[in-house]
Amino acid sequence: MRRRPILAPVGVAGIALAALLAVAGPAAADPGTPGPVATARPAPAATGAIGPAATPVLPALPASPDAAAGTVSPQLAAAKRAAEALQQQVDGLQAQAELAIEHYNEVHVALASAERAHAAALRRLAGALASAQDAEDLATDRIRALYMTGGAPALTSIALGAETLSQALASYHNVSVIVAQDSVHVALAAATAAQAEDAEVALATAADQQRRLQKQAAGAAAQVKDKLAASQRLLAAASVQIQQLVAAEQAAEQRAANELAALIRTEQQRTKTLGVGLDSSIPLSPFVQQVLAAAEAELGKPYQWGATGPGSYDCSGLTQHAFAAAAVALPRTSRQQWFAGGHVTLAQSLPGDLLFWGSNLADPQSIHHVAIYLGGGYMLAAPHTGSTVRVEQVYTDGFFGVTRIADPTAARLPAAG
């Protein structure tokens, strides 16, 4: 039922993992029951950053007395196969939910932008209306003043009534200035009125966009809830024995994750370093240590779709938080984060790299999950509803690829020589 690991684990500096964890892997748990068929690229040879494994380290389910004696009953074998099939169905629904969650997150990013545009349009309209009112008030005052003085003929008579030529020229100049000012005021009133009309159109457009995105967000949220509810219905419809087998498998995975989290805490205390990897042969840069420290600080917090912390996370919310601690602003969704850096092969993976999963290995738009590689065949992830931020083995099912995020401080370092 557990997803098939893609990378073999290696040891942590100074710590024998096999001494801390039960020495058994997915295959050892039930050698007669294969895991889900891997749809990702085949696992490369263990070279470079990914060293060979001494022993698998994730604990298996406790063997039943019949299994230990080598006398598994046909009923138990059938129940195990049914539980395996059920878990694969649940995993499929979870993957569909993850796709819907990514869509929900994308819509919410767009909705936040639309809300900002709506607020800016409101401010622009208020300013335009205020300017239009000021221009209208000024034009009204000028018209009233002209009317009270006899209008334009009165201004002309003032100029004609001058006693000398110089006085007449000065009067004509003053009259022309007044008339020009009035023209400016009229033009200003017309311009501000046009600005107000434009602002009203922009506001209406922003409001329409906001309403459209709110509707999309509600639809995406409903789709997520539907997929999660479907997985719950599948589990609820299973027999008690199958439910117990699935629950035992999930509990074993969580125990392994808890033990690995404790392992990381122990290594942090031993090295007096907050961010640690799970491969002692790979030195970590300060940048990677910052990323891992931020991610490891969230271990044990609940998964919540759409969440970006600090109390809970979804997968891309966790990676976004971890890299923000190292001064890198990742986009919100996993499919956007795929394009946030360069791509390396799985065999070249290093701690701090982002690992991705998708439903179509040829289409980045199908990406629905992301995790942070810790080294040694392990990753730190917020997996799915009902789980917590935890350490897991990297698995094959739907594995899409690796993205390496550049250290932002490297660009500021002087060139060597």
C-alpha positions, 0 to 999 in steps of 0.5 A, spaced: 500 500 500 505 504 501 508 508 495 514 504 492 521 508 494 525 511 488 531 512 492 535 508 496 536 511 503 543 512 506 546 513 513 546 520 517 553 523 519 555 519 526 548 515 526 546 508 525 539 509 522 538 501 522 539 502 530 534 507 530 529 504 526 526 497 524 530 494 519 525 493 513 522 496 507 516 496 503 518 489 499 519 486 506 513 487 509 509 483 504 514 480 499 508 477 495 504 483 494 507 488 489 506 495 490 503 500 485 506 500 478 511 505 477 509 510 472 515 515 473 522 515 470 526 508 472 530 510 478 537 511 476 543 508 478 546 510 485 551 515 483 554 522 485 549 525 491 545 519 492 549 513 495 548 506 495 544 504 501 546 499 507 539 497 509 532 500 508 530 503 514 522 505 514 519 500 519 514 495 516 507 493 519 508 488 524 507 481 522 501 477 524 502 470 528 500 467 522 505 471 517 511 470 522 509 462 522 509 462 514 502 460 514 498 466 512 491 464 511 487 465 504 482 470 508 488 474 510 491 474 504 485 476 500 484 481 505 491 484 504 490 484 496 483 488 497 486 493 502 492 494 497 487 495 492 483 500 496 489 504 498 491 505 491 484 507 489 484 512 495 491 514 493 488 516 486 483 520 489 488 524 493 492 525 487 486 528 484 484 532 490 491 535 489 490 537 482 484 541 485 488 544 490 493 546 486 487 549 481 484 552 488 491 555 490 492 558 483 485 562 483 486 564 490 493 568 487 489 571 481 483 573 486 488 576 491 491 580 485 483 582 483 482 584 489 488 589 489 486 591 482 479 593 485 481 597 491 486 601 486 480 602 482 476 604 488 481 609 490 482 612 482 475 613 482 474 617 488 480 621 486 477 622 479 470 624 482 474 629 487 478 632 482 472 633 477 468 636 483 473 641 484 474 643 477 466 643 476 466 648 483 471 652 480 468 653 473 461 655 477 465 660 481 468 663 475 461 663 471 458 666 477 463 672 477 463 673 470 455 674 470 455 678 476 460 683 473 456 683 466 459 677 463 464 678 457 461 685 454 463 688 461 470 685 460 470 688 453 467 695 455 473 695 461 478 695 456 475 700 451 474 705 457 481 706 458 484 713 457 490 711 454 493 706 449 497 703 454 492 702 459 487 699 453 493 694 451 494 692 459 486 691 459 486 687 453 491 683 456 488 682 462 481 680 459 485 675 454 488 672 461 481 671 464 478 668 458 484 663 457 484 661 464 476 660 463 478 655 457 483 652 462 478 651 467 473 648 462 478 643 459 480 641 466 473 639 468 472 635 461 478 632 462 477 630 470 470 628 468 473 623 462 478 620 468 472 619 472 468 615 467 474 611 465 475 610 473 468 607 473 469 603 467 476 600 470 472 599 477 466 595 474 471 591 470 475 589 476 469 588 480 467 583 475 473 579 475 473 579 482 466 576 482 468 571 476 474 568 480 470 568 487 466 563 483 472 559 480 475 559 487 468 556 490 468 551 485 475 549 486 474 548 493 467 544 492 471 539 487 477 538 493 471 537 498 468 532 493 474 528 492 476 528 499 469 525 501 469 520 495 476 517 499 472 517 505 466 513 502 471 508 499 474 507 506 467 507 510 465 502 505 470 497 506 470 491 511 472 492 518 478 487 517 480 491 510 479 498 514 484 495 520 489 493 515 489 500 511 489 504 518 495 499 520 499 501 514 498 508 515 500 508 522 506 504 520 508 510 515 506 515 521 511 511 526 516 511 521 515 519 519 515 520 527 522 516 528 525 520 522 523 527 525 526 525 532 532 523 528 533 529 525 532 533 532 537 528 535 542 530 529 540 538 530 542 537 537 549 533 536 551 538 530 548 544 534 545 546 527 538 547 525 538 545 518 540 538 517 540 533 511 540 525 511 546 524 507 553 525 511 557 525 505 554 532 502 556 538 505 550 543 506 551 551 504 548 556 509 543 557 504 540 550 504 541 550 511 536 555 512 531 552 507 532 545 511 531 549 518 525 552 516 522 546 513 524 542 519 521 547 524 514 545 521 515 537 522 509 535 525 504 540 523 498 538 520 496 538 513 491 543 511 489 544 503 490 551 501 494 553 507 501 557 507 502 557 515 504 558 520 499 553 524 498 548 518 501 547 510 499 544 504 505 541 500 507 548 496 505 552 502 510 549 506 516 549 500 514 557 499 515 558 507 521 554 507 525 558 501 522 565 504 526 563 510 532 563 505 530 570 502 527 566 495 520 568 494 517 562 490 510 562 487 504 559 490 503 553 487 507 547 485 506 547 478 509 554 478 515 552 483 517 547 477 519 553 473 522 557 479 529 554 478 534 549 473 532 542 472 537 536 474 536 529 474 534 525 479 541 522 480 544 529 481 539 531 486 542 534 492 539 536 499 534 543 498 532 541 491 525 541 490 521 534 488 515 534 483 509 529 482 504 529 476 499 525 473 502 526 466 509 526 465 510 530 459 505 536 462 508 541 467 500 543 468 499 536 471 504 537 477 500 536 483 505 535 489 512 538 491 517 536 497 524 538 499 529 533 498 533 531 504 538 527 501 539 519 502 533 518 499 528 522 503 524 528 503 520 533 507 513 534 505 506 536 507 503 530 503 495 530 504 489 531 508 489 527 514 497 527 515 502 532 518 508 535 515 513 529 515 519 525 513 518 520 507 522 516 502 522 519 495 517 514 491 516 513 484 509 513 483 508 519 478 515 522 479 515 528 475 522 531 476 527 535 480 528 543 480 534 546 483 533 553 486 539 558 486 542 561 492 540 568 492 547 570 495 551 567 490 549 573 485 552 578 490 559 574 491 565 577 487 568 573 482 574 569 483 581 572 481 
